[in-house]
Structure formats: C-alpha cells, structure tokens
Amino acid sequence: MLRSLLALLPLLVTACAPMPPAETASAEEPGVVCEREIRTGSHMTSKHCRSAEQRDKERAEAQSFGDSVRATPPGGQAPGR
C-alpha cells in the first residue's frame, strides 16, 4: 500500500500545480490595455486584455448596476419592476 501511495504522489503534486494564464490578446494592438487581476478569494492573478470600447462598456454596466442597487429601497423591489 505504501508503494502505491508513493507511486501516486508525483501525480497528485503535479495536478495541484498552477496553470500559466492564457494570453488573450497582444498589448501591442492599438487601444488594447492588458491588466493583471486578482480574483476575490484567490492569490492567483490572471491577465485580461481589453480594448477601450470594452473597458467603457464594462464601466457603464458597473455604473448602471450600482445606480440600480442604490435606487432599490431596503426590502423592496427596484423601481419599474
């Protein structure tokens, strides 16, 4: 039994190794900015490349969501629903 555990040990160790982040775009493209982001609850970073249009769209969506959360009364529904 000890031999089988020792034989499986290298497989278990390599299965837990972090994978390198995938390249999604080149930062050399005009208007593309790449950022390293840390996900909540993790120490691992990931690289995200976005164009100016994508960043503006995400920013507007986040602003809209924040506005709807602030407009919702406690325990109530959002206006217009």
PDB file of N, CA, C and O in Angstrom:
ATOM      1  N   MET A   1       0.822  -1.195   0.000  1.00  0.00           N
ATOM      2  CA  MET A   1       0.000   0.000   0.000  1.00  0.00           C
ATOM      3  C   MET A   1       0.868   1.262   0.000  1.00  0.00           C
ATOM      4  O   MET A   1       0.546   2.245  -0.668  1.00  0.00           O
ATOM      5  N   LEU A   2       1.937   1.225   0.733  1.00  0.00           N
ATOM      6  CA  LEU A   2       2.835   2.373   0.777  1.00  0.00           C
ATOM      7  C   LEU A   2       3.447   2.636  -0.589  1.00  0.00           C
ATOM      8  O   LEU A   2       3.633   3.790  -0.975  1.00  0.00           O
ATOM      9  N   ARG A   3       3.759   1.581  -1.319  1.00  0.00           N
ATOM     10  CA  ARG A   3       4.324   1.751  -2.657  1.00  0.00           C
ATOM     11  C   ARG A   3       3.322   2.429  -3.597  1.00  0.00           C
ATOM     12  O   ARG A   3       3.689   3.296  -4.390  1.00  0.00           O
ATOM     13  N   SER A   4       2.050   2.021  -3.496  1.00  0.00           N
ATOM     14  CA  SER A   4       1.053   2.634  -4.377  1.00  0.00           C
ATOM     15  C   SER A   4       0.859   4.111  -4.037  1.00  0.00           C
ATOM     16  O   SER A   4       0.662   4.928  -4.937  1.00  0.00           O
ATOM     17  N   LEU A   5       0.911   4.461  -2.759  1.00  0.00           N
ATOM     18  CA  LEU A   5       0.805   5.869  -2.373  1.00  0.00           C
ATOM     19  C   LEU A   5       2.003   6.665  -2.869  1.00  0.00           C
ATOM     20  O   LEU A   5       1.855   7.792  -3.341  1.00  0.00           O
ATOM     21  N   LEU A   6       3.194   6.076  -2.760  1.00  0.00           N
ATOM     22  CA  LEU A   6       4.385   6.764  -3.245  1.00  0.00           C
ATOM     23  C   LEU A   6       4.364   6.889  -4.766  1.00  0.00           C
ATOM     24  O   LEU A   6       4.895   7.857  -5.311  1.00  0.00           O
ATOM     25  N   ALA A   7       3.766   5.935  -5.450  1.00  0.00           N
ATOM     26  CA  ALA A   7       3.678   5.998  -6.907  1.00  0.00           C
ATOM     27  C   ALA A   7       2.700   7.090  -7.345  1.00  0.00           C
ATOM     28  O   ALA A   7       2.900   7.721  -8.383  1.00  0.00           O
ATOM     29  N   LEU A   8       1.645   7.316  -6.560  1.00  0.00           N
ATOM     30  CA  LEU A   8       0.646   8.334  -6.899  1.00  0.00           C
ATOM     31  C   LEU A   8       1.048   9.740  -6.457  1.00  0.00           C
ATOM     32  O   LEU A   8       0.489  10.721  -6.947  1.00  0.00           O
ATOM     33  N   LEU A   9       1.988   9.849  -5.561  1.00  0.00           N
ATOM     34  CA  LEU A   9       2.386  11.157  -5.027  1.00  0.00           C
ATOM     35  C   LEU A   9       2.816  12.140  -6.120  1.00  0.00           C
ATOM     36  O   LEU A   9       2.365  13.285  -6.079  1.00  0.00           O
ATOM     37  N   PRO A  10       3.655  11.773  -7.090  1.00  0.00           N
ATOM     38  CA  PRO A  10       4.018  12.746  -8.135  1.00  0.00           C
ATOM     39  C   PRO A  10       2.818  13.219  -8.952  1.00  0.00           C
ATOM     40  O   PRO A  10       2.771  14.377  -9.367  1.00  0.00           O
ATOM     41  N   LEU A  11       1.855  12.341  -9.184  1.00  0.00           N
ATOM     42  CA  LEU A  11       0.661  12.749  -9.926  1.00  0.00           C
ATOM     43  C   LEU A  11      -0.157  13.764  -9.145  1.00  0.00           C
ATOM     44  O   LEU A  11      -0.667  14.733  -9.708  1.00  0.00           O
ATOM     45  N   LEU A  12      -0.277  13.538  -7.858  1.00  0.00           N
ATOM     46  CA  LEU A  12      -1.039  14.468  -7.030  1.00  0.00           C
ATOM     47  C   LEU A  12      -0.360  15.834  -6.941  1.00  0.00           C
ATOM     48  O   LEU A  12      -1.035  16.864  -6.947  1.00  0.00           O
ATOM     49  N   VAL A  13       0.938  15.846  -6.862  1.00  0.00           N
ATOM     50  CA  VAL A  13       1.666  17.107  -6.750  1.00  0.00           C
ATOM     51  C   VAL A  13       1.563  17.900  -8.049  1.00  0.00           C
ATOM     52  O   VAL A  13       1.361  19.114  -8.011  1.00  0.00           O
ATOM     53  N   THR A  14       1.698  17.242  -9.188  1.00  0.00           N
ATOM     54  CA  THR A  14       1.631  17.969 -10.450  1.00  0.00           C
ATOM     55  C   THR A  14       0.204  18.395 -10.786  1.00  0.00           C
ATOM     56  O   THR A  14       0.014  19.370 -11.513  1.00  0.00           O
ATOM     57  N   ALA A  15      -0.787  17.697 -10.281  1.00  0.00           N
ATOM     58  CA  ALA A  15      -2.179  18.081 -10.529  1.00  0.00           C
ATOM     59  C   ALA A  15      -2.516  19.377  -9.819  1.00  0.00           C
ATOM     60  O   ALA A  15      -3.406  20.105 -10.260  1.00  0.00           O
ATOM     61  N   CYS A  16      -1.832  19.680  -8.739  1.00  0.00           N
ATOM     62  CA  CYS A  16      -2.100  20.897  -7.973  1.00  0.00           C
ATOM     63  C   CYS A  16      -1.275  22.090  -8.440  1.00  0.00           C
ATOM     64  O   CYS A  16      -1.440  23.191  -7.914  1.00  0.00           O
ATOM     65  N   ALA A  17      -0.407  21.898  -9.400  1.00  0.00           N
ATOM     66  CA  ALA A  17       0.435  22.987  -9.880  1.00  0.00           C
ATOM     67  C   ALA A  17      -0.414  24.016 -10.622  1.00  0.00           C
ATOM     68  O   ALA A  17      -1.302  23.643 -11.388  1.00  0.00           O
ATOM     69  N   PRO A  18      -0.152  25.308 -10.405  1.00  0.00           N
ATOM     70  CA  PRO A  18      -0.936  26.338 -11.089  1.00  0.00           C
ATOM     71  C   PRO A  18      -0.646  26.359 -12.584  1.00  0.00           C
ATOM     72  O   PRO A  18       0.483  26.126 -13.017  1.00  0.00           O
ATOM     73  N   MET A  19      -1.673  26.641 -13.353  1.00  0.00           N
ATOM     74  CA  MET A  19      -1.527  26.743 -14.797  1.00  0.00           C
ATOM     75  C   MET A  19      -1.148  28.174 -15.152  1.00  0.00           C
ATOM     76  O   MET A  19      -1.649  29.104 -14.519  1.00  0.00           O
ATOM     77  N   PRO A  20      -0.291  28.385 -16.127  1.00  0.00           N
ATOM     78  CA  PRO A  20       0.046  29.751 -16.532  1.00  0.00           C
ATOM     79  C   PRO A  20      -1.178  30.416 -17.170  1.00  0.00           C
ATOM     80  O   PRO A  20      -1.947  29.753 -17.865  1.00  0.00           O
ATOM     81  N   PRO A  21      -1.362  31.723 -16.941  1.00  0.00           N
ATOM     82  CA  PRO A  21      -2.515  32.399 -17.533  1.00  0.00           C
ATOM     83  C   PRO A  21      -2.443  32.397 -19.052  1.00  0.00           C
ATOM     84  O   PRO A  21      -1.366  32.511 -19.637  1.00  0.00           O
ATOM     85  N   ALA A  22      -3.589  32.268 -19.670  1.00  0.00           N
ATOM     86  CA  ALA A  22      -3.650  32.229 -21.128  1.00  0.00           C
ATOM     87  C   ALA A  22      -3.509  33.639 -21.691  1.00  0.00           C
ATOM     88  O   ALA A  22      -4.006  34.605 -21.113  1.00  0.00           O
ATOM     89  N   GLU A  23      -2.840  33.738 -22.800  1.00  0.00           N
ATOM     90  CA  GLU A  23      -2.710  35.014 -23.487  1.00  0.00           C
ATOM     91  C   GLU A  23      -3.969  35.236 -24.317  1.00  0.00           C
ATOM     92  O   GLU A  23      -4.300  34.414 -25.172  1.00  0.00           O
ATOM     93  N   THR A  24      -4.669  36.336 -24.074  1.00  0.00           N
ATOM     94  CA  THR A  24      -5.903  36.582 -24.801  1.00  0.00           C
ATOM     95  C   THR A  24      -5.709  37.581 -25.931  1.00  0.00           C
ATOM     96  O   THR A  24      -6.434  37.530 -26.924  1.00  0.00           O
ATOM     97  N   ALA A  25      -4.769  38.467 -25.804  1.00  0.00           N
ATOM     98  CA  ALA A  25      -4.515  39.457 -26.850  1.00  0.00           C
ATOM     99  C   ALA A  25      -3.132  40.047 -26.627  1.00  0.00           C
ATOM    100  O   ALA A  25      -2.522  39.874 -25.572  1.00  0.00           O
ATOM    101  N   SER A  26      -2.671  40.721 -27.611  1.00  0.00           N
ATOM    102  CA  SER A  26      -1.373  41.366 -27.511  1.00  0.00           C
ATOM    103  C   SER A  26      -1.564  42.816 -27.102  1.00  0.00           C
ATOM    104  O   SER A  26      -2.423  43.516 -27.639  1.00  0.00           O
ATOM    105  N   ALA A  27      -0.763  43.259 -26.154  1.00  0.00           N
ATOM    106  CA  ALA A  27      -0.858  44.642 -25.699  1.00  0.00           C
ATOM    107  C   ALA A  27      -0.341  45.613 -26.755  1.00  0.00           C
ATOM    108  O   ALA A  27      -0.489  46.826 -26.610  1.00  0.00           O
ATOM    109  N   GLU A  28       0.259  45.089 -27.807  1.00  0.00           N
ATOM    110  CA  GLU A  28       0.796  45.949 -28.848  1.00  0.00           C
ATOM    111  C   GLU A  28      -0.272  46.421 -29.828  1.00  0.00           C
ATOM    112  O   GLU A  28      -0.016  47.312 -30.637  1.00  0.00           O
ATOM    113  N   GLU A  29      -1.468  45.832 -29.764  1.00  0.00           N
ATOM    114  CA  GLU A  29      -2.551  46.285 -30.622  1.00  0.00           C
ATOM    115  C   GLU A  29      -2.975  47.676 -30.166  1.00  0.00           C
ATOM    116  O   GLU A  29      -2.991  47.946 -28.966  1.00  0.00           O
ATOM    117  N   PRO A  30      -3.315  48.556 -31.087  1.00  0.00           N
ATOM    118  CA  PRO A  30      -3.695  49.909 -30.676  1.00  0.00           C
ATOM    119  C   PRO A  30      -4.988  49.896 -29.860  1.00  0.00           C
ATOM    120  O   PRO A  30      -5.972  49.258 -30.233  1.00  0.00           O
ATOM    121  N   GLY A  31      -4.960  50.609 -28.750  1.00  0.00           N
ATOM    122  CA  GLY A  31      -6.146  50.738 -27.909  1.00  0.00           C
ATOM    123  C   GLY A  31      -6.382  49.577 -26.966  1.00  0.00           C
ATOM    124  O   GLY A  31      -7.364  49.590 -26.225  1.00  0.00           O
ATOM    125  N   VAL A  32      -5.517  48.573 -26.965  1.00  0.00           N
ATOM    126  CA  VAL A  32      -5.680  47.415 -26.081  1.00  0.00           C
ATOM    127  C   VAL A  32      -4.766  47.580 -24.878  1.00  0.00           C
ATOM    128  O   VAL A  32      -3.571  47.841 -25.015  1.00  0.00           O
ATOM    129  N   VAL A  33      -5.351  47.421 -23.697  1.00  0.00           N
ATOM    130  CA  VAL A  33      -4.589  47.512 -22.461  1.00  0.00           C
ATOM    131  C   VAL A  33      -4.751  46.199 -21.722  1.00  0.00           C
ATOM    132  O   VAL A  33      -5.871  45.719 -21.546  1.00  0.00           O
ATOM    133  N   CYS A  34      -3.638  45.608 -21.285  1.00  0.00           N
ATOM    134  CA  CYS A  34      -3.668  44.354 -20.536  1.00  0.00           C
ATOM    135  C   CYS A  34      -3.397  44.654 -19.066  1.00  0.00           C
ATOM    136  O   CYS A  34      -2.509  45.437 -18.727  1.00  0.00           O
ATOM    137  N   GLU A  35      -4.181  44.015 -18.205  1.00  0.00           N
ATOM    138  CA  GLU A  35      -4.032  44.196 -16.765  1.00  0.00           C
ATOM    139  C   GLU A  35      -3.994  42.832 -16.090  1.00  0.00           C
ATOM    140  O   GLU A  35      -4.632  41.883 -16.545  1.00  0.00           O
ATOM    141  N   ARG A  36      -3.250  42.747 -15.015  1.00  0.00           N
ATOM    142  CA  ARG A  36      -3.257  41.545 -14.184  1.00  0.00           C
ATOM    143  C   ARG A  36      -4.277  41.791 -13.082  1.00  0.00           C
ATOM    144  O   ARG A  36      -4.227  42.806 -12.388  1.00  0.00           O
ATOM    145  N   GLU A  37      -5.203  40.850 -12.929  1.00  0.00           N
ATOM    146  CA  GLU A  37      -6.259  40.983 -11.933  1.00  0.00           C
ATOM    147  C   GLU A  37      -6.204  39.798 -10.979  1.00  0.00           C
ATOM    148  O   GLU A  37      -5.905  38.673 -11.379  1.00  0.00           O
ATOM    149  N   ILE A  38      -6.497  40.068  -9.714  1.00  0.00           N
ATOM    150  CA  ILE A  38      -6.568  39.024  -8.695  1.00  0.00           C
ATOM    151  C   ILE A  38      -8.035  38.808  -8.376  1.00  0.00           C
ATOM    152  O   ILE A  38      -8.730  39.736  -7.962  1.00  0.00           O
ATOM    153  N   ARG A  39      -8.503  37.586  -8.568  1.00  0.00           N
ATOM    154  CA  ARG A  39      -9.903  37.271  -8.276  1.00  0.00           C
ATOM    155  C   ARG A  39     -10.123  37.254  -6.777  1.00  0.00           C
ATOM    156  O   ARG A  39      -9.227  36.894  -6.013  1.00  0.00           O
ATOM    157  N   THR A  40     -11.293  37.637  -6.368  1.00  0.00           N
ATOM    158  CA  THR A  40     -11.649  37.628  -4.951  1.00  0.00           C
ATOM    159  C   THR A  40     -11.557  36.202  -4.416  1.00  0.00           C
ATOM    160  O   THR A  40     -12.086  35.267  -5.017  1.00  0.00           O
ATOM    161  N   GLY A  41     -10.879  36.049  -3.278  1.00  0.00           N
ATOM    162  CA  GLY A  41     -10.739  34.739  -2.667  1.00  0.00           C
ATOM    163  C   GLY A  41      -9.595  33.923  -3.219  1.00  0.00           C
ATOM    164  O   GLY A  41      -9.482  32.737  -2.909  1.00  0.00           O
ATOM    165  N   SER A  42      -8.740  34.528  -4.030  1.00  0.00           N
ATOM    166  CA  SER A  42      -7.634  33.796  -4.623  1.00  0.00           C
ATOM    167  C   SER A  42      -6.386  34.671  -4.613  1.00  0.00           C
ATOM    168  O   SER A  42      -6.469  35.900  -4.611  1.00  0.00           O
ATOM    169  N   HIS A  43      -5.244  34.022  -4.607  1.00  0.00           N
ATOM    170  CA  HIS A  43      -3.980  34.748  -4.704  1.00  0.00           C
ATOM    171  C   HIS A  43      -3.424  34.695  -6.118  1.00  0.00           C
ATOM    172  O   HIS A  43      -2.398  35.307  -6.414  1.00  0.00           O
ATOM    173  N   MET A  44      -4.104  33.963  -6.987  1.00  0.00           N
ATOM    174  CA  MET A  44      -3.631  33.808  -8.356  1.00  0.00           C
ATOM    175  C   MET A  44      -4.095  34.988  -9.206  1.00  0.00           C
ATOM    176  O   MET A  44      -5.213  35.478  -9.053  1.00  0.00           O
ATOM    177  N   THR A  45      -3.227  35.427 -10.093  1.00  0.00           N
ATOM    178  CA  THR A  45      -3.582  36.525 -10.986  1.00  0.00           C
ATOM    179  C   THR A  45      -3.943  35.980 -12.355  1.00  0.00           C
ATOM    180  O   THR A  45      -3.545  34.877 -12.729  1.00  0.00           O
ATOM    181  N   SER A  46      -4.697  36.766 -13.085  1.00  0.00           N
ATOM    182  CA  SER A  46      -4.997  36.429 -14.465  1.00  0.00           C
ATOM    183  C   SER A  46      -4.839  37.692 -15.294  1.00  0.00           C
ATOM    184  O   SER A  46      -5.079  38.800 -14.814  1.00  0.00           O
ATOM    185  N   LYS A  47      -4.438  37.516 -16.523  1.00  0.00           N
ATOM    186  CA  LYS A  47      -4.187  38.643 -17.414  1.00  0.00           C
ATOM    187  C   LYS A  47      -5.410  38.858 -18.286  1.00  0.00           C
ATOM    188  O   LYS A  47      -5.870  37.935 -18.957  1.00  0.00           O
ATOM    189  N   HIS A  48      -5.937  40.077 -18.277  1.00  0.00           N
ATOM    190  CA  HIS A  48      -7.093  40.415 -19.091  1.00  0.00           C
ATOM    191  C   HIS A  48      -6.723  41.584 -19.994  1.00  0.00           C
ATOM    192  O   HIS A  48      -6.276  42.629 -19.521  1.00  0.00           O
ATOM    193  N   CYS A  49      -6.911  41.401 -21.280  1.00  0.00           N
ATOM    194  CA  CYS A  49      -6.642  42.449 -22.257  1.00  0.00           C
ATOM    195  C   CYS A  49      -7.970  42.928 -22.823  1.00  0.00           C
ATOM    196  O   CYS A  49      -8.787  42.129 -23.281  1.00  0.00           O
ATOM    197  N   ARG A  50      -8.180  44.256 -22.786  1.00  0.00           N
ATOM    198  CA  ARG A  50      -9.441  44.821 -23.255  1.00  0.00           C
ATOM    199  C   ARG A  50      -9.167  46.055 -24.095  1.00  0.00           C
ATOM    200  O   ARG A  50      -8.199  46.785 -23.886  1.00  0.00           O
ATOM    201  N   SER A  51     -10.060  46.256 -25.053  1.00  0.00           N
ATOM    202  CA  SER A  51      -9.982  47.469 -25.856  1.00  0.00           C
ATOM    203  C   SER A  51     -10.642  48.603 -25.083  1.00  0.00           C
ATOM    204  O   SER A  51     -11.301  48.372 -24.069  1.00  0.00           O
ATOM    205  N   ALA A  52     -10.463  49.810 -25.561  1.00  0.00           N
ATOM    206  CA  ALA A  52     -11.077  50.962 -24.911  1.00  0.00           C
ATOM    207  C   ALA A  52     -12.602  50.840 -24.930  1.00  0.00           C
ATOM    208  O   ALA A  52     -13.264  51.217 -23.963  1.00  0.00           O
ATOM    209  N   GLU A  53     -13.157  50.320 -26.014  1.00  0.00           N
ATOM    210  CA  GLU A  53     -14.610  50.143 -26.105  1.00  0.00           C
ATOM    211  C   GLU A  53     -15.111  49.154 -25.060  1.00  0.00           C
ATOM    212  O   GLU A  53     -16.137  49.396 -24.423  1.00  0.00           O
ATOM    213  N   GLN A  54     -14.397  48.039 -24.874  1.00  0.00           N
ATOM    214  CA  GLN A  54     -14.799  47.039 -23.886  1.00  0.00           C
ATOM    215  C   GLN A  54     -14.721  47.601 -22.474  1.00  0.00           C
ATOM    216  O   GLN A  54     -15.611  47.366 -21.658  1.00  0.00           O
ATOM    217  N   ARG A  55     -13.641  48.352 -22.184  1.00  0.00           N
ATOM    218  CA  ARG A  55     -13.500  48.947 -20.846  1.00  0.00           C
ATOM    219  C   ARG A  55     -14.627  49.936 -20.575  1.00  0.00           C
ATOM    220  O   ARG A  55     -15.191  49.949 -19.481  1.00  0.00           O
ATOM    221  N   ASP A  56     -14.961  50.773 -21.574  1.00  0.00           N
ATOM    222  CA  ASP A  56     -16.036  51.747 -21.407  1.00  0.00           C
ATOM    223  C   ASP A  56     -17.378  51.057 -21.190  1.00  0.00           C
ATOM    224  O   ASP A  56     -18.178  51.492 -20.363  1.00  0.00           O
ATOM    225  N   LYS A  57     -17.622  49.977 -21.936  1.00  0.00           N
ATOM    226  CA  LYS A  57     -18.875  49.237 -21.791  1.00  0.00           C
ATOM    227  C   LYS A  57     -18.973  48.613 -20.399  1.00  0.00           C
ATOM    228  O   LYS A  57     -20.018  48.708 -19.756  1.00  0.00           O
ATOM    229  N   GLU A  58     -17.900  47.980 -19.929  1.00  0.00           N
ATOM    230  CA  GLU A  58     -17.902  47.377 -18.596  1.00  0.00           C
ATOM    231  C   GLU A  58     -18.079  48.430 -17.514  1.00  0.00           C
ATOM    232  O   GLU A  58     -18.791  48.204 -16.535  1.00  0.00           O
ATOM    233  N   ARG A  59     -17.438  49.577 -17.683  1.00  0.00           N
ATOM    234  CA  ARG A  59     -17.571  50.653 -16.709  1.00  0.00           C
ATOM    235  C   ARG A  59     -19.012  51.160 -16.653  1.00  0.00           C
ATOM    236  O   ARG A  59     -19.542  51.409 -15.570  1.00  0.00           O
ATOM    237  N   ALA A  60     -19.648  51.315 -17.823  1.00  0.00           N
ATOM    238  CA  ALA A  60     -21.044  51.778 -17.874  1.00  0.00           C
ATOM    239  C   ALA A  60     -21.983  50.747 -17.248  1.00  0.00           C
ATOM    240  O   ALA A  60     -22.918  51.120 -16.538  1.00  0.00           O
ATOM    241  N   GLU A  61     -21.749  49.453 -17.502  1.00  0.00           N
ATOM    242  CA  GLU A  61     -22.577  48.410 -16.908  1.00  0.00           C
ATOM    243  C   GLU A  61     -22.435  48.393 -15.391  1.00  0.00           C
ATOM    244  O   GLU A  61     -23.427  48.232 -14.680  1.00  0.00           O
ATOM    245  N   ALA A  62     -21.214  48.556 -14.889  1.00  0.00           N
ATOM    246  CA  ALA A  62     -20.990  48.584 -13.447  1.00  0.00           C
ATOM    247  C   ALA A  62     -21.665  49.801 -12.827  1.00  0.00           C
ATOM    248  O   ALA A  62     -22.260  49.705 -11.753  1.00  0.00           O
ATOM    249  N   GLN A  63     -21.573  50.939 -13.497  1.00  0.00           N
ATOM    250  CA  GLN A  63     -22.211  52.157 -13.002  1.00  0.00           C
ATOM    251  C   GLN A  63     -23.730  51.981 -12.959  1.00  0.00           C
ATOM    252  O   GLN A  63     -24.377  52.374 -11.988  1.00  0.00           O
ATOM    253  N   SER A  64     -24.293  51.392 -14.011  1.00  0.00           N
ATOM    254  CA  SER A  64     -25.732  51.160 -14.081  1.00  0.00           C
ATOM    255  C   SER A  64     -26.185  50.218 -12.967  1.00  0.00           C
ATOM    256  O   SER A  64     -27.216  50.451 -12.335  1.00  0.00           O
ATOM    257  N   PHE A  65     -25.419  49.159 -12.726  1.00  0.00           N
ATOM    258  CA  PHE A  65     -25.761  48.218 -11.661  1.00  0.00           C
ATOM    259  C   PHE A  65     -25.702  48.912 -10.301  1.00  0.00           C
ATOM    260  O   PHE A  65     -26.596  48.737  -9.474  1.00  0.00           O
ATOM    261  N   GLY A  66     -24.656  49.693 -10.070  1.00  0.00           N
ATOM    262  CA  GLY A  66     -24.533  50.418  -8.806  1.00  0.00           C
ATOM    263  C   GLY A  66     -25.684  51.389  -8.593  1.00  0.00           C
ATOM    264  O   GLY A  66     -26.203  51.518  -7.485  1.00  0.00           O
ATOM    265  N   ASP A  67     -26.082  52.074  -9.671  1.00  0.00           N
ATOM    266  CA  ASP A  67     -27.210  53.003  -9.569  1.00  0.00           C
ATOM    267  C   ASP A  67     -28.494  52.265  -9.215  1.00  0.00           C
ATOM    268  O   ASP A  67     -29.285  52.752  -8.408  1.00  0.00           O
ATOM    269  N   SER A  68     -28.712  51.079  -9.818  1.00  0.00           N
ATOM    270  CA  SER A  68     -29.936  50.333  -9.534  1.00  0.00           C
ATOM    271  C   SER A  68     -29.939  49.802  -8.109  1.00  0.00           C
ATOM    272  O   SER A  68     -30.997  49.727  -7.484  1.00  0.00           O
ATOM    273  N   VAL A  69     -28.780  49.433  -7.585  1.00  0.00           N
ATOM    274  CA  VAL A  69     -28.698  48.957  -6.203  1.00  0.00           C
ATOM    275  C   VAL A  69     -28.998  50.097  -5.239  1.00  0.00           C
ATOM    276  O   VAL A  69     -29.713  49.910  -4.255  1.00  0.00           O
ATOM    277  N   ARG A  70     -28.452  51.274  -5.519  1.00  0.00           N
ATOM    278  CA  ARG A  70     -28.693  52.417  -4.631  1.00  0.00           C
ATOM    279  C   ARG A  70     -30.145  52.890  -4.706  1.00  0.00           C
ATOM    280  O   ARG A  70     -30.661  53.444  -3.735  1.00  0.00           O
ATOM    281  N   ALA A  71     -30.810  52.682  -5.843  1.00  0.00           N
ATOM    282  CA  ALA A  71     -32.184  53.130  -6.020  1.00  0.00           C
ATOM    283  C   ALA A  71     -33.195  52.159  -5.409  1.00  0.00           C
ATOM    284  O   ALA A  71     -34.362  52.512  -5.241  1.00  0.00           O
ATOM    285  N   THR A  72     -32.766  50.952  -5.078  1.00  0.00           N
ATOM    286  CA  THR A  72     -33.675  49.959  -4.514  1.00  0.00           C
ATOM    287  C   THR A  72     -33.878  50.234  -3.031  1.00  0.00           C
ATOM    288  O   THR A  72     -32.906  50.288  -2.277  1.00  0.00           O
ATOM    289  N   PRO A  73     -35.133  50.408  -2.595  1.00  0.00           N
ATOM    290  CA  PRO A  73     -35.370  50.620  -1.169  1.00  0.00           C
ATOM    291  C   PRO A  73     -35.086  49.341  -0.387  1.00  0.00           C
ATOM    292  O   PRO A  73     -35.239  48.248  -0.933  1.00  0.00           O
ATOM    293  N   PRO A  74     -34.680  49.448   0.867  1.00  0.00           N
ATOM    294  CA  PRO A  74     -34.408  48.253   1.672  1.00  0.00           C
ATOM    295  C   PRO A  74     -35.648  47.352   1.751  1.00  0.00           C
ATOM    296  O   PRO A  74     -36.731  47.798   2.129  1.00  0.00           O
ATOM    297  N   GLY A  75     -35.470  46.104   1.393  1.00  0.00           N
ATOM    298  CA  GLY A  75     -36.560  45.138   1.445  1.00  0.00           C
ATOM    299  C   GLY A  75     -37.565  45.283   0.312  1.00  0.00           C
ATOM    300  O   GLY A  75     -38.570  44.572   0.288  1.00  0.00           O
ATOM    301  N   GLY A  76     -37.319  46.172  -0.607  1.00  0.00           N
ATOM    302  CA  GLY A  76     -38.261  46.408  -1.698  1.00  0.00           C
ATOM    303  C   GLY A  76     -37.725  45.970  -3.026  1.00  0.00           C
ATOM    304  O   GLY A  76     -36.637  45.403  -3.121  1.00  0.00           O
ATOM    305  N   GLN A  77     -38.498  46.237  -4.052  1.00  0.00           N
ATOM    306  CA  GLN A  77     -38.079  45.912  -5.405  1.00  0.00           C
ATOM    307  C   GLN A  77     -37.566  47.166  -6.092  1.00  0.00           C
ATOM    308  O   GLN A  77     -37.886  48.288  -5.699  1.00  0.00           O
ATOM    309  N   ALA A  78     -36.782  46.955  -7.102  1.00  0.00           N
ATOM    310  CA  ALA A  78     -36.244  48.074  -7.873  1.00  0.00           C
ATOM    311  C   ALA A  78     -37.385  48.788  -8.575  1.00  0.00           C
ATOM    312  O   ALA A  78     -38.368  48.148  -8.950  1.00  0.00           O
ATOM    313  N   PRO A  79     -37.279  50.099  -8.761  1.00  0.00           N
ATOM    314  CA  PRO A  79     -38.319  50.824  -9.469  1.00  0.00           C
ATOM    315  C   PRO A  79     -38.500  50.273 -10.881  1.00  0.00           C
ATOM    316  O   PRO A  79     -37.529  49.930 -11.554  1.00  0.00           O
ATOM    317  N   GLY A  80     -39.762  50.193 -11.321  1.00  0.00           N
ATOM    318  CA  GLY A  80     -40.046  49.724 -12.663  1.00  0.00           C
ATOM    319  C   GLY A  80     -40.123  48.213 -12.777  1.00  0.00           C
ATOM    320  O   GLY A  80     -40.172  47.691 -13.891  1.00  0.00           O
ATOM    321  N   ARG A  81     -40.136  47.497 -11.671  1.00  0.00           N
ATOM    322  CA  ARG A  81     -40.226  46.027 -11.731  1.00  0.00           C
ATOM    323  C   ARG A  81     -41.503  45.545 -11.114  1.00  0.00           C
ATOM    324  O   ARG A  81     -41.753  44.340 -11.074  1.00  0.00           O
TER     325      ARG A  81
END
